[in-house]
């Protein structure tokens, strides 16, 4: 991977961060796209592997992967509520470690 690509991905990752209750976190739905997963169902499998790694490290998964709901815009102005997961930086690291290395 070229240095420019790495710098761009790093900037996109940092720009996607949010502060919620004084905790830096990322939306799994946004990270999914940054990591090149087009389908939520495929990305969820990676998240589940990362949760197992988190547990194996002695961490509480609910501290790093809390489930949330998010409203998204649909065509013609409609809205729909979808499942999302807030991710700590540690959770993002575990997802990157457990994801598809080709992405």
Backbone as XML, in Angstrom:
<?xml version="1.0"?>
<chain id="A" units="angstrom">
  <residue number="1" name="UNK">
    <atom name="N" x="0.850" y="-1.169" z="0.000"/>
    <atom name="CA" x="0.000" y="0.000" z="0.000"/>
    <atom name="C" x="0.901" y="1.239" z="0.000"/>
  </residue>
  <residue number="2" name="UNK">
    <atom name="N" x="0.564" y="2.184" z="-0.806"/>
    <atom name="CA" x="1.375" y="3.389" z="-0.949"/>
    <atom name="C" x="1.143" y="4.355" z="0.217"/>
  </residue>
  <residue number="3" name="UNK">
    <atom name="N" x="2.142" y="5.161" z="0.482"/>
    <atom name="CA" x="2.078" y="6.120" z="1.582"/>
    <atom name="C" x="0.881" y="7.048" z="1.447"/>
  </residue>
  <residue number="4" name="UNK">
    <atom name="N" x="0.597" y="7.522" z="0.237"/>
    <atom name="CA" x="-0.540" y="8.423" z="0.025"/>
    <atom name="C" x="-1.857" y="7.749" z="0.373"/>
  </residue>
  <residue number="5" name="UNK">
    <atom name="N" x="-1.994" y="6.470" z="-0.001"/>
    <atom name="CA" x="-3.203" y="5.714" z="0.326"/>
    <atom name="C" x="-3.381" y="5.585" z="1.831"/>
  </residue>
  <residue number="6" name="UNK">
    <atom name="N" x="-2.292" y="5.271" z="2.506"/>
    <atom name="CA" x="-2.329" y="5.113" z="3.962"/>
    <atom name="C" x="-2.717" y="6.427" z="4.628"/>
  </residue>
  <residue number="7" name="UNK">
    <atom name="N" x="-2.126" y="7.510" z="4.184"/>
    <atom name="CA" x="-2.438" y="8.825" z="4.751"/>
    <atom name="C" x="-3.908" y="9.190" z="4.531"/>
  </residue>
  <residue number="8" name="UNK">
    <atom name="N" x="-4.431" y="8.902" z="3.352"/>
    <atom name="CA" x="-5.828" y="9.194" z="3.051"/>
    <atom name="C" x="-6.756" y="8.357" z="3.933"/>
  </residue>
  <residue number="9" name="UNK">
    <atom name="N" x="-6.481" y="7.069" z="4.043"/>
    <atom name="CA" x="-7.304" y="6.200" z="4.893"/>
    <atom name="C" x="-7.249" y="6.637" z="6.349"/>
  </residue>
  <residue number="10" name="UNK">
    <atom name="N" x="-6.070" y="7.002" z="6.815"/>
    <atom name="CA" x="-5.929" y="7.468" z="8.198"/>
    <atom name="C" x="-6.749" y="8.732" z="8.421"/>
  </residue>
  <residue number="11" name="UNK">
    <atom name="N" x="-6.689" y="9.665" z="7.485"/>
    <atom name="CA" x="-7.463" y="10.902" z="7.604"/>
    <atom name="C" x="-8.961" y="10.617" z="7.600"/>
  </residue>
  <residue number="12" name="UNK">
    <atom name="N" x="-9.415" y="9.731" z="6.711"/>
    <atom name="CA" x="-10.830" y="9.374" z="6.663"/>
    <atom name="C" x="-11.271" y="8.724" z="7.977"/>
  </residue>
  <residue number="13" name="UNK">
    <atom name="N" x="-10.407" y="7.873" z="8.529"/>
    <atom name="CA" x="-10.712" y="7.214" z="9.795"/>
    <atom name="C" x="-10.834" y="8.249" z="10.913"/>
  </residue>
  <residue number="14" name="UNK">
    <atom name="N" x="-9.868" y="9.129" z="11.018"/>
    <atom name="CA" x="-9.897" y="10.154" z="12.072"/>
    <atom name="C" x="-11.072" y="11.116" z="11.892"/>
  </residue>
  <residue number="15" name="UNK">
    <atom name="N" x="-11.403" y="11.443" z="10.651"/>
    <atom name="CA" x="-12.527" y="12.347" z="10.386"/>
    <atom name="C" x="-13.871" y="11.720" z="10.750"/>
  </residue>
  <residue number="16" name="UNK">
    <atom name="N" x="-13.952" y="10.410" z="10.754"/>
    <atom name="CA" x="-15.205" y="9.710" z="11.060"/>
    <atom name="C" x="-15.457" y="9.597" z="12.565"/>
  </residue>
  <residue number="17" name="UNK">
    <atom name="N" x="-14.487" y="9.960" z="13.384"/>
    <atom name="CA" x="-14.620" y="9.851" z="14.843"/>
    <atom name="C" x="-15.654" y="10.839" z="15.371"/>
  </residue>
  <residue number="18" name="UNK">
    <atom name="N" x="-16.331" y="10.423" z="16.442"/>
    <atom name="CA" x="-17.286" y="11.273" z="17.152"/>
    <atom name="C" x="-16.989" y="11.191" z="18.641"/>
  </residue>
  <residue number="19" name="UNK">
    <atom name="N" x="-17.380" y="12.202" z="19.361"/>
    <atom name="CA" x="-17.287" y="12.170" z="20.814"/>
    <atom name="C" x="-18.697" y="11.993" z="21.358"/>
  </residue>
  <residue number="20" name="UNK">
    <atom name="N" x="-18.920" y="10.897" z="22.050"/>
    <atom name="CA" x="-20.220" y="10.630" z="22.667"/>
    <atom name="C" x="-19.969" y="10.366" z="24.145"/>
  </residue>
  <residue number="21" name="UNK">
    <atom name="N" x="-20.543" y="11.218" z="24.980"/>
    <atom name="CA" x="-20.346" y="11.137" z="26.428"/>
    <atom name="C" x="-18.858" y="11.092" z="26.781"/>
  </residue>
  <residue number="22" name="UNK">
    <atom name="N" x="-18.095" y="11.965" z="26.144"/>
    <atom name="CA" x="-16.647" y="12.104" z="26.357"/>
    <atom name="C" x="-15.846" y="10.861" z="25.995"/>
  </residue>
  <residue number="23" name="UNK">
    <atom name="N" x="-16.390" y="10.039" z="25.125"/>
    <atom name="CA" x="-15.685" y="8.846" z="24.642"/>
    <atom name="C" x="-15.553" y="8.959" z="23.128"/>
  </residue>
  <residue number="24" name="UNK">
    <atom name="N" x="-14.330" y="8.822" z="22.635"/>
    <atom name="CA" x="-14.091" y="8.840" z="21.192"/>
    <atom name="C" x="-14.611" y="7.517" z="20.619"/>
  </residue>
  <residue number="25" name="UNK">
    <atom name="N" x="-15.436" y="7.599" z="19.585"/>
    <atom name="CA" x="-15.976" y="6.374" z="18.995"/>
    <atom name="C" x="-16.280" y="6.577" z="17.517"/>
  </residue>
  <residue number="26" name="UNK">
    <atom name="N" x="-16.518" y="5.457" z="16.853"/>
    <atom name="CA" x="-16.813" y="5.428" z="15.435"/>
    <atom name="C" x="-18.060" y="4.597" z="15.216"/>
  </residue>
  <residue number="27" name="UNK">
    <atom name="N" x="-18.806" y="4.923" z="14.189"/>
    <atom name="CA" x="-19.968" y="4.144" z="13.771"/>
    <atom name="C" x="-19.477" y="2.948" z="12.960"/>
  </residue>
  <residue number="28" name="UNK">
    <atom name="N" x="-19.951" y="1.761" z="13.320"/>
    <atom name="CA" x="-19.567" y="0.563" z="12.567"/>
    <atom name="C" x="-20.014" y="0.681" z="11.110"/>
  </residue>
  <residue number="29" name="UNK">
    <atom name="N" x="-21.146" y="1.316" z="10.880"/>
    <atom name="CA" x="-21.633" y="1.483" z="9.502"/>
    <atom name="C" x="-20.669" y="2.327" z="8.667"/>
  </residue>
  <residue number="30" name="UNK">
    <atom name="N" x="-20.038" y="3.321" z="9.283"/>
    <atom name="CA" x="-19.072" y="4.141" z="8.556"/>
    <atom name="C" x="-17.751" y="3.399" z="8.371"/>
  </residue>
  <residue number="31" name="UNK">
    <atom name="N" x="-17.309" y="2.702" z="9.401"/>
    <atom name="CA" x="-16.060" y="1.942" z="9.319"/>
    <atom name="C" x="-16.188" y="0.827" z="8.288"/>
  </residue>
  <residue number="32" name="UNK">
    <atom name="N" x="-17.371" y="0.245" z="8.209"/>
    <atom name="CA" x="-17.635" y="-0.801" z="7.213"/>
    <atom name="C" x="-17.258" y="-0.317" z="5.814"/>
  </residue>
  <residue number="33" name="UNK">
    <atom name="N" x="-17.684" y="0.870" z="5.477"/>
    <atom name="CA" x="-17.414" y="1.416" z="4.146"/>
    <atom name="C" x="-15.936" y="1.767" z="3.976"/>
  </residue>
  <residue number="34" name="UNK">
    <atom name="N" x="-15.322" y="2.324" z="5.021"/>
    <atom name="CA" x="-13.897" y="2.660" z="4.940"/>
    <atom name="C" x="-13.034" y="1.415" z="4.709"/>
  </residue>
  <residue number="35" name="UNK">
    <atom name="N" x="-13.466" y="0.292" z="5.277"/>
    <atom name="CA" x="-12.703" y="-0.949" z="5.132"/>
    <atom name="C" x="-13.067" y="-1.738" z="3.877"/>
  </residue>
  <residue number="36" name="UNK">
    <atom name="N" x="-13.999" y="-1.216" z="3.092"/>
    <atom name="CA" x="-14.313" y="-1.839" z="1.805"/>
    <atom name="C" x="-15.370" y="-2.925" z="1.832"/>
  </residue>
  <residue number="37" name="UNK">
    <atom name="N" x="-16.166" y="-2.992" z="2.895"/>
    <atom name="CA" x="-17.252" y="-3.978" z="2.960"/>
    <atom name="C" x="-18.527" y="-3.340" z="2.426"/>
  </residue>
  <residue number="38" name="UNK">
    <atom name="N" x="-19.107" y="-3.914" z="1.394"/>
    <atom name="CA" x="-20.316" y="-3.331" z="0.818"/>
    <atom name="C" x="-21.576" y="-3.829" z="1.523"/>
  </residue>
  <residue number="39" name="UNK">
    <atom name="N" x="-21.520" y="-5.005" z="2.124"/>
    <atom name="CA" x="-22.702" y="-5.568" z="2.785"/>
    <atom name="C" x="-22.511" y="-5.609" z="4.296"/>
  </residue>
  <residue number="40" name="UNK">
    <atom name="N" x="-23.510" y="-5.081" z="5.012"/>
    <atom name="CA" x="-23.495" y="-5.082" z="6.472"/>
    <atom name="C" x="-23.368" y="-6.507" z="7.019"/>
  </residue>
  <residue number="41" name="UNK">
    <atom name="N" x="-24.049" y="-7.452" z="6.405"/>
    <atom name="CA" x="-24.045" y="-8.838" z="6.886"/>
    <atom name="C" x="-22.622" y="-9.412" z="6.899"/>
  </residue>
  <residue number="42" name="UNK">
    <atom name="N" x="-21.825" y="-9.098" z="5.895"/>
    <atom name="CA" x="-20.444" y="-9.575" z="5.856"/>
    <atom name="C" x="-19.589" y="-8.880" z="6.921"/>
  </residue>
  <residue number="43" name="UNK">
    <atom name="N" x="-19.837" y="-7.605" z="7.106"/>
    <atom name="CA" x="-19.072" y="-6.850" z="8.099"/>
    <atom name="C" x="-19.422" y="-7.306" z="9.510"/>
  </residue>
  <residue number="44" name="UNK">
    <atom name="N" x="-20.680" y="-7.655" z="9.742"/>
    <atom name="CA" x="-21.106" y="-8.129" z="11.067"/>
    <atom name="C" x="-20.309" y="-9.361" z="11.500"/>
  </residue>
  <residue number="45" name="UNK">
    <atom name="N" x="-19.981" y="-10.221" z="10.548"/>
    <atom name="CA" x="-19.190" y="-11.418" z="10.856"/>
    <atom name="C" x="-17.805" y="-11.034" z="11.374"/>
  </residue>
  <residue number="46" name="UNK">
    <atom name="N" x="-17.221" y="-10.010" z="10.782"/>
    <atom name="CA" x="-15.911" y="-9.526" z="11.221"/>
    <atom name="C" x="-16.031" y="-8.923" z="12.627"/>
  </residue>
  <residue number="47" name="UNK">
    <atom name="N" x="-17.109" y="-8.177" z="12.857"/>
    <atom name="CA" x="-17.332" y="-7.578" z="14.172"/>
    <atom name="C" x="-17.456" y="-8.672" z="15.229"/>
  </residue>
  <residue number="48" name="UNK">
    <atom name="N" x="-18.152" y="-9.744" z="14.905"/>
    <atom name="CA" x="-18.309" y="-10.846" z="15.865"/>
    <atom name="C" x="-16.954" y="-11.481" z="16.189"/>
  </residue>
  <residue number="49" name="UNK">
    <atom name="N" x="-16.094" y="-11.655" z="15.193"/>
    <atom name="CA" x="-14.741" y="-12.182" z="15.441"/>
    <atom name="C" x="-13.964" y="-11.227" z="16.343"/>
  </residue>
  <residue number="50" name="UNK">
    <atom name="N" x="-14.109" y="-9.931" z="16.097"/>
    <atom name="CA" x="-13.412" y="-8.930" z="16.904"/>
    <atom name="C" x="-13.917" y="-8.948" z="18.347"/>
  </residue>
  <residue number="51" name="UNK">
    <atom name="N" x="-15.209" y="-9.169" z="18.533"/>
    <atom name="CA" x="-15.769" y="-9.266" z="19.891"/>
    <atom name="C" x="-15.177" y="-10.463" z="20.632"/>
  </residue>
  <residue number="52" name="UNK">
    <atom name="N" x="-15.007" y="-11.568" z="19.946"/>
    <atom name="CA" x="-14.404" y="-12.754" z="20.559"/>
    <atom name="C" x="-12.961" y="-12.451" z="20.966"/>
  </residue>
  <residue number="53" name="UNK">
    <atom name="N" x="-12.230" y="-11.775" z="20.097"/>
    <atom name="CA" x="-10.853" y="-11.386" z="20.416"/>
    <atom name="C" x="-10.822" y="-10.455" z="21.625"/>
  </residue>
  <residue number="54" name="UNK">
    <atom name="N" x="-11.794" y="-9.571" z="21.714"/>
    <atom name="CA" x="-11.900" y="-8.640" z="22.834"/>
    <atom name="C" x="-12.127" y="-9.414" z="24.140"/>
  </residue>
  <residue number="55" name="UNK">
    <atom name="N" x="-13.054" y="-10.356" z="24.107"/>
    <atom name="CA" x="-13.313" y="-11.194" z="25.284"/>
    <atom name="C" x="-12.076" y="-11.994" z="25.676"/>
  </residue>
  <residue number="56" name="UNK">
    <atom name="N" x="-11.391" y="-12.552" z="24.684"/>
    <atom name="CA" x="-10.185" y="-13.343" z="24.950"/>
    <atom name="C" x="-9.071" y="-12.505" z="25.580"/>
  </residue>
  <residue number="57" name="UNK">
    <atom name="N" x="-9.111" y="-11.197" z="25.331"/>
    <atom name="CA" x="-8.128" y="-10.289" z="25.922"/>
    <atom name="C" x="-8.547" y="-9.846" z="27.320"/>
  </residue>
  <residue number="58" name="UNK">
    <atom name="N" x="-9.699" y="-10.351" z="27.789"/>
    <atom name="CA" x="-10.165" y="-10.016" z="29.131"/>
    <atom name="C" x="-10.932" y="-8.718" z="29.228"/>
  </residue>
  <residue number="59" name="UNK">
    <atom name="N" x="-11.316" y="-8.164" z="28.088"/>
    <atom name="CA" x="-12.066" y="-6.904" z="28.064"/>
    <atom name="C" x="-13.569" y="-7.183" z="28.010"/>
  </residue>
  <residue number="60" name="UNK">
    <atom name="N" x="-14.345" y="-6.220" z="28.472"/>
    <atom name="CA" x="-15.795" y="-6.300" z="28.419"/>
    <atom name="C" x="-16.251" y="-5.773" z="27.050"/>
  </residue>
  <residue number="61" name="UNK">
    <atom name="N" x="-16.884" y="-6.612" z="26.245"/>
    <atom name="CA" x="-17.267" y="-6.195" z="24.891"/>
    <atom name="C" x="-18.266" y="-5.038" z="24.901"/>
  </residue>
  <residue number="62" name="UNK">
    <atom name="N" x="-19.102" y="-4.959" z="25.911"/>
    <atom name="CA" x="-20.080" y="-3.863" z="25.937"/>
    <atom name="C" x="-19.410" y="-2.505" z="26.138"/>
  </residue>
  <residue number="63" name="UNK">
    <atom name="N" x="-18.166" y="-2.502" z="26.637"/>
    <atom name="CA" x="-17.421" y="-1.248" z="26.770"/>
    <atom name="C" x="-16.857" y="-0.777" z="25.430"/>
  </residue>
  <residue number="64" name="UNK">
    <atom name="N" x="-16.659" y="-1.688" z="24.499"/>
    <atom name="CA" x="-16.009" y="-1.369" z="23.225"/>
    <atom name="C" x="-16.920" y="-1.503" z="22.008"/>
  </residue>
  <residue number="65" name="UNK">
    <atom name="N" x="-18.048" y="-2.223" z="22.163"/>
    <atom name="CA" x="-18.959" y="-2.489" z="21.044"/>
    <atom name="C" x="-20.431" y="-2.284" z="21.448"/>
  </residue>
  <residue number="66" name="UNK">
    <atom name="N" x="-20.810" y="-1.153" z="22.013"/>
    <atom name="CA" x="-22.223" y="-1.004" z="22.400"/>
    <atom name="C" x="-23.143" y="-0.909" z="21.174"/>
  </residue>
  <residue number="67" name="UNK">
    <atom name="N" x="-24.247" y="-1.635" z="21.238"/>
    <atom name="CA" x="-25.239" y="-1.599" z="20.161"/>
    <atom name="C" x="-26.056" y="-0.318" z="20.253"/>
  </residue>
  <residue number="68" name="UNK">
    <atom name="N" x="-26.350" y="0.274" z="19.107"/>
    <atom name="CA" x="-27.192" y="1.467" z="19.025"/>
    <atom name="C" x="-28.093" y="1.334" z="17.797"/>
  </residue>
  <residue number="69" name="UNK">
    <atom name="N" x="-29.058" y="2.225" z="17.713"/>
    <atom name="CA" x="-29.896" y="2.295" z="16.527"/>
    <atom name="C" x="-29.640" y="3.641" z="15.876"/>
  </residue>
  <residue number="70" name="UNK">
    <atom name="N" x="-29.787" y="3.665" z="14.574"/>
    <atom name="CA" x="-29.460" y="4.858" z="13.794"/>
    <atom name="C" x="-30.542" y="5.042" z="12.731"/>
  </residue>
  <residue number="71" name="UNK">
    <atom name="N" x="-30.927" y="6.269" z="12.480"/>
    <atom name="CA" x="-31.908" y="6.563" z="11.443"/>
    <atom name="C" x="-31.161" y="6.927" z="10.164"/>
  </residue>
  <residue number="72" name="UNK">
    <atom name="N" x="-31.530" y="6.268" z="9.065"/>
    <atom name="CA" x="-30.910" y="6.570" z="7.774"/>
    <atom name="C" x="-31.979" y="7.073" z="6.809"/>
  </residue>
  <residue number="73" name="UNK">
    <atom name="N" x="-31.542" y="7.859" z="5.852"/>
    <atom name="CA" x="-32.437" y="8.399" z="4.836"/>
    <atom name="C" x="-32.649" y="7.371" z="3.740"/>
  </residue>
  <residue number="74" name="UNK">
    <atom name="N" x="-33.877" y="7.203" z="3.345"/>
    <atom name="CA" x="-34.244" y="6.309" z="2.255"/>
    <atom name="C" x="-34.641" y="7.162" z="1.048"/>
  </residue>
  <residue number="75" name="UNK">
    <atom name="N" x="-34.761" y="6.532" z="-0.113"/>
    <atom name="CA" x="-35.217" y="7.297" z="-1.283"/>
    <atom name="C" x="-36.579" y="7.947" z="-1.042"/>
  </residue>
  <residue number="76" name="UNK">
    <atom name="N" x="-36.818" y="9.014" z="-1.714"/>
    <atom name="CA" x="-38.080" y="9.760" z="-1.663"/>
    <atom name="C" x="-38.368" y="10.333" z="-0.281"/>
  </residue>
  <residue number="77" name="UNK">
    <atom name="N" x="-37.307" y="10.605" z="0.500"/>
    <atom name="CA" x="-37.468" y="11.286" z="1.782"/>
    <atom name="C" x="-37.862" y="10.416" z="2.960"/>
  </residue>
  <residue number="78" name="UNK">
    <atom name="N" x="-38.031" y="9.135" z="2.754"/>
    <atom name="CA" x="-38.396" y="8.252" z="3.868"/>
    <atom name="C" x="-37.189" y="8.026" z="4.776"/>
  </residue>
  <residue number="79" name="UNK">
    <atom name="N" x="-37.457" y="7.587" z="5.993"/>
    <atom name="CA" x="-36.402" y="7.264" z="6.942"/>
    <atom name="C" x="-36.609" y="5.852" z="7.459"/>
  </residue>
  <residue number="80" name="UNK">
    <atom name="N" x="-35.506" y="5.217" z="7.857"/>
    <atom name="CA" x="-35.590" y="3.872" z="8.405"/>
    <atom name="C" x="-34.574" y="3.746" z="9.525"/>
  </residue>
  <residue number="81" name="UNK">
    <atom name="N" x="-34.946" y="3.041" z="10.575"/>
    <atom name="CA" x="-34.039" y="2.819" z="11.687"/>
    <atom name="C" x="-33.283" y="1.512" z="11.460"/>
  </residue>
  <residue number="82" name="UNK">
    <atom name="N" x="-31.955" y="1.550" z="11.625"/>
    <atom name="CA" x="-31.122" y="0.373" z="11.426"/>
    <atom name="C" x="-30.248" y="0.154" z="12.659"/>
  </residue>
  <residue number="83" name="UNK">
    <atom name="N" x="-29.760" y="-1.058" z="12.794"/>
    <atom name="CA" x="-28.839" y="-1.402" z="13.866"/>
    <atom name="C" x="-27.457" y="-0.860" z="13.515"/>
  </residue>
  <residue number="84" name="UNK">
    <atom name="N" x="-26.775" y="-0.320" z="14.495"/>
    <atom name="CA" x="-25.397" y="0.131" z="14.335"/>
    <atom name="C" x="-24.663" y="-0.248" z="15.614"/>
  </residue>
  <residue number="85" name="UNK">
    <atom name="N" x="-23.373" y="-0.098" z="15.601"/>
    <atom name="CA" x="-22.541" y="-0.393" z="16.769"/>
    <atom name="C" x="-21.557" y="0.753" z="16.909"/>
  </residue>
  <residue number="86" name="UNK">
    <atom name="N" x="-21.442" y="1.272" z="18.118"/>
    <atom name="CA" x="-20.402" y="2.265" z="18.370"/>
    <atom name="C" x="-19.118" y="1.504" z="18.667"/>
  </residue>
  <residue number="87" name="UNK">
    <atom name="N" x="-18.020" y="1.984" z="18.143"/>
    <atom name="CA" x="-16.741" y="1.292" z="18.284"/>
    <atom name="C" x="-15.712" y="2.213" z="18.924"/>
  </residue>
  <residue number="88" name="UNK">
    <atom name="N" x="-15.018" y="1.700" z="19.919"/>
    <atom name="CA" x="-13.878" y="2.433" z="20.459"/>
    <atom name="C" x="-12.713" y="2.255" z="19.489"/>
  </residue>
  <residue number="89" name="UNK">
    <atom name="N" x="-11.647" y="2.994" z="19.713"/>
    <atom name="CA" x="-10.450" y="2.843" z="18.878"/>
    <atom name="C" x="-9.931" y="1.403" z="18.978"/>
  </residue>
  <residue number="90" name="UNK">
    <atom name="N" x="-9.985" y="0.831" z="20.178"/>
    <atom name="CA" x="-9.559" y="-0.554" z="20.385"/>
    <atom name="C" x="-10.422" y="-1.516" z="19.564"/>
  </residue>
  <residue number="91" name="UNK">
    <atom name="N" x="-11.737" y="-1.285" z="19.547"/>
    <atom name="CA" x="-12.638" y="-2.131" z="18.762"/>
    <atom name="C" x="-12.309" y="-2.026" z="17.274"/>
  </residue>
  <residue number="92" name="UNK">
    <atom name="N" x="-12.013" y="-0.815" z="16.802"/>
    <atom name="CA" x="-11.642" y="-0.625" z="15.392"/>
    <atom name="C" x="-10.365" y="-1.395" z="15.069"/>
  </residue>
  <residue number="93" name="UNK">
    <atom name="N" x="-9.415" y="-1.358" z="15.997"/>
    <atom name="CA" x="-8.158" y="-2.107" z="15.828"/>
    <atom name="C" x="-8.449" y="-3.608" z="15.706"/>
  </residue>
  <residue number="94" name="UNK">
    <atom name="N" x="-9.297" y="-4.128" z="16.593"/>
    <atom name="CA" x="-9.623" y="-5.557" z="16.553"/>
    <atom name="C" x="-10.339" y="-5.929" z="15.262"/>
  </residue>
  <residue number="95" name="UNK">
    <atom name="N" x="-11.193" y="-5.053" z="14.777"/>
    <atom name="CA" x="-11.897" y="-5.309" z="13.519"/>
    <atom name="C" x="-10.899" y="-5.354" z="12.369"/>
  </residue>
  <residue number="96" name="UNK">
    <atom name="N" x="-9.974" y="-4.407" z="12.342"/>
    <atom name="CA" x="-8.964" y="-4.397" z="11.277"/>
    <atom name="C" x="-8.112" y="-5.669" z="11.331"/>
  </residue>
  <residue number="97" name="UNK">
    <atom name="N" x="-7.796" y="-6.136" z="12.520"/>
    <atom name="CA" x="-6.981" y="-7.341" z="12.691"/>
    <atom name="C" x="-7.727" y="-8.606" z="12.266"/>
  </residue>
  <residue number="98" name="UNK">
    <atom name="N" x="-9.055" y="-8.604" z="12.421"/>
    <atom name="CA" x="-9.848" y="-9.795" z="12.147"/>
    <atom name="C" x="-10.578" y="-9.755" z="10.808"/>
  </residue>
  <residue number="99" name="UNK">
    <atom name="N" x="-10.371" y="-8.695" z="10.054"/>
    <atom name="CA" x="-11.055" y="-8.538" z="8.775"/>
    <atom name="C" x="-10.332" y="-9.238" z="7.634"/>
  </residue>
  <residue number="100" name="UNK">
    <atom name="N" x="-10.911" y="-9.090" z="6.474"/>
    <atom name="CA" x="-10.349" y="-9.645" z="5.249"/>
    <atom name="C" x="-9.086" y="-8.871" z="4.886"/>
  </residue>
  <residue number="101" name="UNK">
    <atom name="N" x="-7.953" y="-9.540" z="4.841"/>
    <atom name="CA" x="-6.676" y="-8.869" z="4.596"/>
    <atom name="C" x="-6.569" y="-8.298" z="3.189"/>
  </residue>
  <residue number="102" name="UNK">
    <atom name="N" x="-7.461" y="-8.690" z="2.299"/>
    <atom name="CA" x="-7.441" y="-8.142" z="0.939"/>
    <atom name="C" x="-8.123" y="-6.799" z="0.859"/>
  </residue>
  <residue number="103" name="UNK">
    <atom name="N" x="-8.802" y="-6.390" z="1.904"/>
    <atom name="CA" x="-9.536" y="-5.122" z="1.895"/>
    <atom name="C" x="-8.694" y="-4.008" z="2.458"/>
  </residue>
</chain>
